[in-house]
Amino acid sequence: MKDRRRDVRVLEENKVVISLMTGEVRPGAPGTACALTRDISMGGVRLLTAAALDVGSRVRLDITLGRSRKRIRAAAEVRWIRDVYGGEVFEAGLQFVGLDPDDEIALMDHVFGSKGRPTG
């Protein structure tokens, strides 16, 4: 089966705070959830989370890149979601729809300068 992804992905766990576009980005704020990345690329991120996100919804992501200790913020759209543990844990694919130039450079450095395991 051919991989349809166009971006290089790095398999790794990074801490993420997800918030609705109207919410405040910090753990514990209303409308926020915590997650871990499964992989990350310039185009988006695959997450594990307890939040049952709606496909097509827009969220803000506050991602702490583990190795570099840099934090990036991005707007993203939920492209797909699937239940992986009886309605308690979900895996979701999110596509970035907005990155500030500084965050884009930090992500580019992380993905392409990574000592992680790039795939795809």
OpenMM code with the backbone's topology and positions (N, CA, C; nanometers):
from openmm import Vec3, app, unit

residues = "MET LYS ASP ARG ARG ARG ASP VAL ARG VAL LEU GLU GLU ASN LYS VAL VAL ILE SER LEU MET THR GLY GLU VAL ARG PRO GLY ALA PRO GLY THR ALA CYS ALA LEU THR ARG ASP ILE SER MET GLY GLY VAL ARG LEU LEU THR ALA ALA ALA LEU ASP VAL GLY SER ARG VAL ARG LEU ASP ILE THR LEU GLY ARG SER ARG LYS ARG ILE ARG ALA ALA ALA GLU VAL ARG TRP ILE ARG ASP VAL TYR GLY GLY GLU VAL PHE GLU ALA GLY LEU GLN PHE VAL GLY LEU ASP PRO ASP ASP GLU ILE ALA LEU MET ASP HIS VAL PHE GLY SER LYS GLY ARG PRO THR GLY".split()
positions = [
    Vec3(0.0837, -0.1183, 0.0000),
    Vec3(0.0000, 0.0000, 0.0000),
    Vec3(0.0884, 0.1250, 0.0000),
    Vec3(0.0601, 0.2144, -0.0903),
    Vec3(0.1389, 0.3364, -0.1022),
    Vec3(0.0977, 0.4377, 0.0043),
    Vec3(0.1962, 0.4978, 0.0672),
    Vec3(0.1717, 0.6021, 0.1678),
    Vec3(0.1347, 0.7306, 0.0951),
    Vec3(0.0165, 0.7867, 0.1258),
    Vec3(-0.0320, 0.9060, 0.0567),
    Vec3(0.0191, 1.0347, 0.1187),
    Vec3(0.0901, 1.0254, 0.2285),
    Vec3(0.1389, 1.1468, 0.2941),
    Vec3(0.2493, 1.2096, 0.2114),
    Vec3(0.2493, 1.3410, 0.2097),
    Vec3(0.3500, 1.4102, 0.1283),
    Vec3(0.4625, 1.4670, 0.2114),
    Vec3(0.4455, 1.4732, 0.3438),
    Vec3(0.5462, 1.5331, 0.4313),
    Vec3(0.6239, 1.4272, 0.5088),
    Vec3(0.7509, 1.4562, 0.5335),
    Vec3(0.8333, 1.3715, 0.6181),
    Vec3(0.7773, 1.3783, 0.7600),
    Vec3(0.7611, 1.2625, 0.8237),
    Vec3(0.7084, 1.2569, 0.9594),
    Vec3(0.8171, 1.2079, 1.0547),
    Vec3(0.8121, 1.2569, 1.1773),
    Vec3(0.9027, 1.2124, 1.2822),
    Vec3(0.8175, 1.1441, 1.3886),
    Vec3(0.8492, 1.0170, 1.4148),
    Vec3(0.7773, 0.9412, 1.5166),
    Vec3(0.8316, 0.9772, 1.6539),
    Vec3(0.7476, 1.0400, 1.7378),
    Vec3(0.7915, 1.0784, 1.8712),
    Vec3(0.6733, 1.1238, 1.9541),
    Vec3(0.6920, 1.1240, 2.0849),
    Vec3(0.5902, 1.1753, 2.1759),
    Vec3(0.6294, 1.3138, 2.2240),
    Vec3(0.5398, 1.4077, 2.2029),
    Vec3(0.5554, 1.5447, 2.2519),
    Vec3(0.4268, 1.5801, 2.3253),
    Vec3(0.4378, 1.6607, 2.4296),
    Vec3(0.3200, 1.7050, 2.5033),
    Vec3(0.2451, 1.8107, 2.4229),
    Vec3(0.1126, 1.7996, 2.4246),
    Vec3(0.0270, 1.8916, 2.3500),
    Vec3(-0.0903, 1.9345, 2.4378),
    Vec3(-0.1240, 2.0623, 2.4325),
    Vec3(-0.2484, 2.1117, 2.4907),
    Vec3(-0.3357, 2.1533, 2.3730),
    Vec3(-0.4557, 2.0969, 2.3689),
    Vec3(-0.5525, 2.1254, 2.2628),
    Vec3(-0.6589, 2.2179, 2.3213),
    Vec3(-0.6955, 2.3209, 2.2467),
    Vec3(-0.8069, 2.4049, 2.2917),
    Vec3(-0.8939, 2.4410, 2.1728),
    Vec3(-1.0215, 2.4600, 2.2021),
    Vec3(-1.1117, 2.5082, 2.0990),
    Vec3(-1.0654, 2.6465, 2.0580),
    Vec3(-1.0942, 2.6860, 1.9380),
    Vec3(-1.0461, 2.8150, 1.8874),
    Vec3(-1.0900, 2.9307, 1.9755),
    Vec3(-1.1965, 2.9152, 2.0520),
    Vec3(-1.2430, 3.0219, 2.1397),
    Vec3(-1.1859, 3.0089, 2.2809),
    Vec3(-1.1167, 2.8986, 2.3092),
    Vec3(-1.0694, 2.8731, 2.4446),
    Vec3(-0.9300, 2.9258, 2.4708),
    Vec3(-0.8909, 2.9192, 2.5945),
    Vec3(-0.7578, 2.9616, 2.6379),
    Vec3(-0.6654, 2.8404, 2.6362),
    Vec3(-0.5424, 2.8563, 2.5879),
    Vec3(-0.4493, 2.7445, 2.5751),
    Vec3(-0.3674, 2.7305, 2.7032),
    Vec3(-0.4179, 2.6496, 2.7940),
    Vec3(-0.3417, 2.6128, 2.9137),
    Vec3(-0.4118, 2.4932, 2.9766),
    Vec3(-0.3377, 2.4007, 3.0340),
    Vec3(-0.4013, 2.2839, 3.0954),
    Vec3(-0.5025, 2.3267, 3.2015),
    Vec3(-0.6156, 2.2613, 3.2026),
    Vec3(-0.7171, 2.2896, 3.3027),
    Vec3(-0.8165, 2.3979, 3.2642),
    Vec3(-0.7881, 2.4759, 3.1622),
    Vec3(-0.8834, 2.5788, 3.1183),
    Vec3(-1.0041, 2.5110, 3.0542),
    Vec3(-1.1237, 2.5716, 3.0628),
    Vec3(-1.2410, 2.5121, 2.9976),
    Vec3(-1.2161, 2.4944, 2.8482),
    Vec3(-1.2595, 2.3827, 2.7943),
    Vec3(-1.2439, 2.3589, 2.6511),
    Vec3(-1.1044, 2.3151, 2.6106),
    Vec3(-1.0225, 2.2705, 2.7069),
    Vec3(-0.8883, 2.2228, 2.6730),
    Vec3(-0.8748, 2.0748, 2.7050),
    Vec3(-0.7800, 2.0116, 2.6392),
    Vec3(-0.7484, 1.8709, 2.6639),
    Vec3(-0.5989, 1.8517, 2.6421),
    Vec3(-0.5446, 1.7527, 2.7070),
    Vec3(-0.4032, 1.7188, 2.6880),
    Vec3(-0.3924, 1.6024, 2.5915),
    Vec3(-0.2773, 1.5932, 2.5263),
    Vec3(-0.2542, 1.4874, 2.4291),
    Vec3(-0.1046, 1.4615, 2.4179),
    Vec3(-0.0708, 1.3549, 2.3477),
    Vec3(0.0673, 1.3241, 2.3111),
    Vec3(0.0723, 1.3028, 2.1606),
    Vec3(0.1779, 1.3524, 2.0970),
    Vec3(0.1924, 1.3259, 1.9542),
    Vec3(0.2372, 1.1821, 1.9340),
    Vec3(0.1937, 1.1227, 1.8256),
    Vec3(0.2459, 0.9936, 1.7793),
    Vec3(0.3507, 1.0203, 1.6722),
    Vec3(0.3190, 1.1163, 1.5857),
    Vec3(0.4159, 1.1638, 1.4870),
    Vec3(0.3823, 1.3076, 1.4525),
    Vec3(0.4825, 1.3757, 1.3951),
    Vec3(0.4661, 1.5168, 1.3622),
    Vec3(0.5379, 1.5439, 1.2305),
    Vec3(0.4816, 1.6342, 1.1512),
    Vec3(0.5410, 1.6731, 1.0231),
    Vec3(0.5137, 1.8212, 1.0021),
    Vec3(0.5621, 1.8737, 0.8915),
    Vec3(0.5349, 2.0133, 0.8577),
    Vec3(0.3872, 2.0345, 0.8259),
    Vec3(0.3191, 1.9298, 0.7855),
    Vec3(0.1792, 1.9431, 0.7474),
    Vec3(0.0798, 1.9207, 0.8594),
    Vec3(0.1224, 1.8497, 0.9646),
    Vec3(0.0274, 1.8211, 1.0712),
    Vec3(0.0840, 1.7262, 1.1747),
    Vec3(-0.0081, 1.6674, 1.2503),
    Vec3(0.0310, 1.5864, 1.3646),
    Vec3(-0.0720, 1.4756, 1.3863),
    Vec3(-0.0240, 1.3614, 1.4336),
    Vec3(-0.1122, 1.2528, 1.4764),
    Vec3(-0.1035, 1.2473, 1.6282),
    Vec3(-0.2192, 1.2491, 1.6962),
    Vec3(-0.2252, 1.2596, 1.8413),
    Vec3(-0.2956, 1.1414, 1.9052),
    Vec3(-0.2623, 1.1166, 2.0308),
    Vec3(-0.3402, 1.0319, 2.1204),
    Vec3(-0.3981, 1.1237, 2.2265),
    Vec3(-0.5298, 1.1162, 2.2488),
    Vec3(-0.5955, 1.2058, 2.3434),
    Vec3(-0.7217, 1.1410, 2.3993),
    Vec3(-0.7658, 1.1889, 2.5130),
    Vec3(-0.8929, 1.1449, 2.5699),
    Vec3(-1.0089, 1.2266, 2.5138),
    Vec3(-0.9791, 1.3312, 2.4382),
    Vec3(-1.0826, 1.4193, 2.3822),
    Vec3(-1.1387, 1.3604, 2.2532),
    Vec3(-1.2698, 1.3479, 2.2475),
    Vec3(-1.3370, 1.3010, 2.1266),
    Vec3(-1.3609, 1.4211, 2.0359),
    Vec3(-1.2603, 1.4577, 1.9601),
    Vec3(-1.2671, 1.5756, 1.8728),
    Vec3(-1.3600, 1.5503, 1.7556),
    Vec3(-1.4205, 1.6554, 1.7046),
    Vec3(-1.5105, 1.6451, 1.5897),
    Vec3(-1.4326, 1.6665, 1.4606),
    Vec3(-1.4506, 1.5764, 1.3648),
    Vec3(-1.3875, 1.5923, 1.2339),
    Vec3(-1.4345, 1.7234, 1.1731),
    Vec3(-1.3402, 1.8001, 1.1204),
    Vec3(-1.3711, 1.9290, 1.0600),
    Vec3(-1.3593, 2.0464, 1.1555),
    Vec3(-1.3510, 2.0185, 1.2865),
    Vec3(-1.3393, 2.1289, 1.3814),
    Vec3(-1.1989, 2.1863, 1.3786),
    Vec3(-1.1901, 2.3122, 1.4183),
    Vec3(-1.0603, 2.3808, 1.4260),
    Vec3(-1.0226, 2.3967, 1.5713),
    Vec3(-0.8962, 2.3709, 1.5997),
    Vec3(-0.8446, 2.3804, 1.7362),
    Vec3(-0.7113, 2.4534, 1.7346),
    Vec3(-0.6705, 2.4951, 1.8514),
    Vec3(-0.5358, 2.5495, 1.8698),
    Vec3(-0.4538, 2.4436, 1.9394),
    Vec3(-0.3298, 2.4293, 1.8957),
    Vec3(-0.2374, 2.3338, 1.9558),
    Vec3(-0.1198, 2.4085, 2.0157),
    Vec3(-0.0831, 2.3703, 2.1347),
    Vec3(0.0352, 2.4222, 2.2011),
    Vec3(0.1249, 2.2999, 2.2212),
    Vec3(0.2261, 2.2851, 2.1359),
    Vec3(0.3096, 2.1646, 2.1314),
    Vec3(0.4465, 2.1952, 2.1903),
    Vec3(0.4873, 2.1143, 2.2871),
    Vec3(0.6216, 2.1258, 2.3433),
    Vec3(0.7075, 2.0191, 2.2775),
    Vec3(0.8032, 2.0620, 2.1965),
    Vec3(0.8914, 1.9694, 2.1263),
    Vec3(0.9948, 1.9173, 2.2260),
    Vec3(0.9927, 1.7873, 2.2505),
    Vec3(1.0704, 1.7272, 2.3571),
    Vec3(1.2198, 1.7511, 2.3526),
    Vec3(1.2834, 1.7223, 2.2407),
    Vec3(1.4304, 1.7319, 2.2336),
    Vec3(1.4786, 1.8754, 2.2421),
    Vec3(1.4147, 1.9642, 2.1697),
    Vec3(1.4620, 2.1028, 2.1639),
    Vec3(1.4053, 2.1886, 2.2768),
    Vec3(1.3018, 2.1386, 2.3446),
    Vec3(1.2344, 2.2127, 2.4516),
    Vec3(1.1688, 2.3406, 2.3997),
    Vec3(1.1485, 2.3480, 2.2696),
    Vec3(1.0786, 2.4637, 2.2115),
    Vec3(0.9295, 2.4365, 2.2123),
    Vec3(0.8538, 2.5438, 2.2225),
    Vec3(0.7090, 2.5326, 2.2186),
    Vec3(0.6582, 2.6036, 2.0948),
    Vec3(0.5733, 2.5342, 2.0213),
    Vec3(0.5124, 2.5957, 1.9043),
    Vec3(0.3613, 2.5984, 1.9232),
    Vec3(0.3005, 2.6972, 1.8606),
    Vec3(0.1550, 2.7111, 1.8633),
    Vec3(0.1064, 2.7073, 1.7192),
    Vec3(-0.0032, 2.6364, 1.7000),
    Vec3(-0.0562, 2.6229, 1.5645),
    Vec3(-0.2074, 2.6102, 1.5688),
    Vec3(-0.2716, 2.6593, 1.4645),
    Vec3(-0.4126, 2.6299, 1.4408),
    Vec3(-0.4153, 2.5043, 1.3548),
    Vec3(-0.5125, 2.4174, 1.3809),
    Vec3(-0.5195, 2.2921, 1.3064),
    Vec3(-0.6650, 2.2503, 1.2867),
    Vec3(-0.6869, 2.1715, 1.1828),
    Vec3(-0.8189, 2.1162, 1.1557),
    Vec3(-0.8141, 1.9656, 1.1765),
    Vec3(-0.9143, 1.9129, 1.2456),
    Vec3(-0.9231, 1.7683, 1.2687),
    Vec3(-0.9658, 1.7026, 1.1370),
    Vec3(-0.8799, 1.6179, 1.0842),
    Vec3(-0.9075, 1.5510, 0.9556),
    Vec3(-0.9700, 1.4136, 0.9750),
    Vec3(-0.9300, 1.3427, 1.0798),
    Vec3(-0.9876, 1.2112, 1.1097),
    Vec3(-0.9681, 1.1806, 1.2580),
    Vec3(-1.0515, 1.0893, 1.3090),
    Vec3(-1.0384, 1.0452, 1.4480),
    Vec3(-1.0898, 0.9024, 1.4562),
    Vec3(-1.0264, 0.8232, 1.5433),
    Vec3(-1.0751, 0.6874, 1.5654),
    Vec3(-1.0574, 0.6495, 1.7121),
    Vec3(-1.1511, 0.5709, 1.7595),
    Vec3(-1.1514, 0.5213, 1.8966),
    Vec3(-1.0492, 0.4070, 1.9047),
    Vec3(-0.9550, 0.4188, 1.9971),
    Vec3(-0.8545, 0.3123, 2.0116),
    Vec3(-0.8655, 0.2398, 2.1448),
    Vec3(-0.9545, 0.2877, 2.2335),
    Vec3(-0.9659, 0.2234, 2.3628),
    Vec3(-1.1019, 0.2490, 2.4261),
    Vec3(-1.2038, 0.1870, 2.3693),
    Vec3(-1.3372, 0.1880, 2.4281),
    Vec3(-1.3951, 0.3235, 2.4638),
    Vec3(-1.3743, 0.4230, 2.3809),
    Vec3(-1.4306, 0.5555, 2.4057),
    Vec3(-1.3538, 0.6373, 2.5085),
    Vec3(-1.2383, 0.5876, 2.5531),
    Vec3(-1.1580, 0.6607, 2.6518),
    Vec3(-1.0332, 0.7240, 2.5921),
    Vec3(-0.9803, 0.6644, 2.4851),
    Vec3(-0.8606, 0.7160, 2.4184),
    Vec3(-0.8863, 0.7166, 2.2682),
    Vec3(-0.8486, 0.8268, 2.2050),
    Vec3(-0.8697, 0.8424, 2.0617),
    Vec3(-0.7374, 0.8763, 1.9946),
    Vec3(-0.7259, 0.8351, 1.8685),
    Vec3(-0.6136, 0.8756, 1.7840),
    Vec3(-0.6730, 0.9682, 1.6794),
    Vec3(-0.6063, 1.0812, 1.6561),
    Vec3(-0.6608, 1.1800, 1.5633),
    Vec3(-0.5510, 1.2349, 1.4738),
    Vec3(-0.5872, 1.2633, 1.3498),
    Vec3(-0.4975, 1.3289, 1.2556),
    Vec3(-0.5427, 1.4723, 1.2378),
    Vec3(-0.4502, 1.5655, 1.2596),
    Vec3(-0.4810, 1.7079, 1.2471),
    Vec3(-0.3880, 1.7713, 1.1453),
    Vec3(-0.4438, 1.8543, 1.0604),
    Vec3(-0.3668, 1.9265, 0.9590),
    Vec3(-0.3482, 2.0703, 1.0052),
    Vec3(-0.2228, 2.1171, 1.0025),
    Vec3(-0.1969, 2.2553, 1.0398),
    Vec3(-0.2616, 2.3476, 0.9376),
    Vec3(-0.3277, 2.4531, 0.9873),
    Vec3(-0.3875, 2.5533, 0.8989),
    Vec3(-0.3329, 2.6922, 0.9284),
    Vec3(-0.2470, 2.7008, 1.0274),
    Vec3(-0.1862, 2.8286, 1.0586),
    Vec3(-0.0686, 2.8141, 1.1530),
    Vec3(0.0477, 2.8545, 1.1070),
    Vec3(0.1695, 2.8559, 1.1881),
    Vec3(0.2336, 2.9926, 1.1731),
    Vec3(0.2726, 3.0533, 1.2836),
    Vec3(0.3497, 3.1777, 1.2762),
    Vec3(0.4850, 3.1461, 1.2135),
    Vec3(0.5477, 3.2418, 1.1454),
    Vec3(0.6772, 3.2157, 1.0819),
    Vec3(0.7834, 3.1607, 1.1785),
    Vec3(0.7909, 3.2134, 1.3003),
    Vec3(0.8902, 3.1629, 1.3964),
    Vec3(0.8607, 3.0183, 1.4352),
    Vec3(0.7323, 2.9861, 1.4528),
    Vec3(0.6944, 2.8491, 1.4867),
    Vec3(0.7197, 2.7552, 1.3693),
    Vec3(0.6973, 2.8043, 1.2479),
    Vec3(0.7227, 2.7230, 1.1295),
    Vec3(0.8720, 2.6913, 1.1171),
    Vec3(0.9571, 2.7885, 1.1444),
    Vec3(1.1022, 2.7661, 1.1396),
    Vec3(1.1443, 2.6672, 1.2479),
    Vec3(1.0897, 2.6817, 1.3696),
    Vec3(1.1224, 2.5889, 1.4785),
    Vec3(1.0785, 2.4477, 1.4444),
    Vec3(0.9611, 2.4333, 1.3842),
    Vec3(0.9123, 2.3010, 1.3448),
    Vec3(0.9975, 2.2424, 1.2326),
    Vec3(1.0341, 2.3264, 1.1367),
    Vec3(1.1183, 2.2810, 1.0259),
    Vec3(1.2528, 2.2304, 1.0784),
    Vec3(1.3120, 2.3056, 1.1679),
    Vec3(1.4385, 2.2648, 1.2285),
    Vec3(1.4220, 2.1331, 1.3045),
    Vec3(1.3104, 2.1179, 1.3740),
    Vec3(1.2837, 1.9969, 1.4510),
    Vec3(1.2662, 1.8754, 1.3597),
    Vec3(1.1868, 1.8914, 1.2538),
    Vec3(1.1569, 1.7791, 1.1648),
    Vec3(1.2777, 1.7416, 1.0793),
    Vec3(1.3414, 1.8400, 1.0190),
    Vec3(1.4493, 1.8083, 0.9254),
    Vec3(1.5856, 1.8002, 0.9911),
    Vec3(1.6007, 1.8602, 1.1076),
    Vec3(1.7259, 1.8486, 1.1814),
    Vec3(1.7158, 1.7418, 1.2885),
    Vec3(1.6095, 1.6633, 1.2806),
    Vec3(1.5775, 1.5657, 1.3847),
    Vec3(1.6726, 1.4487, 1.3883),
    Vec3(1.7012, 1.4057, 1.5094),
    Vec3(1.7732, 1.2803, 1.5282),
    Vec3(1.6726, 1.1709, 1.5596),
    Vec3(1.5442, 1.2047, 1.5450),
    Vec3(1.4376, 1.1060, 1.5647),
    Vec3(1.4333, 1.0130, 1.4453),
    Vec3(1.3228, 0.9449, 1.4279),
    Vec3(1.3106, 0.8481, 1.3203),
    Vec3(1.2143, 0.9015, 1.2154),
    Vec3(1.2649, 0.9745, 1.1154),
    Vec3(1.1742, 1.0225, 1.0117),
    Vec3(1.1210, 0.9058, 0.9299),
    Vec3(0.9969, 0.9185, 0.8852),
    Vec3(0.9350, 0.8177, 0.8005),
    Vec3(0.8648, 0.8887, 0.6873),
    Vec3(0.8154, 0.8099, 0.5912),
    Vec3(0.7301, 0.8623, 0.4846),
    Vec3(0.8003, 0.9600, 0.4029),
] * unit.nanometer
topology = app.Topology()
chain = topology.addChain("A")
for resn in residues:
    res = topology.addResidue(resn, chain)
    for name in ("N", "CA", "C"):
        topology.addAtom(name, app.Element.getBySymbol(name[0]), res)
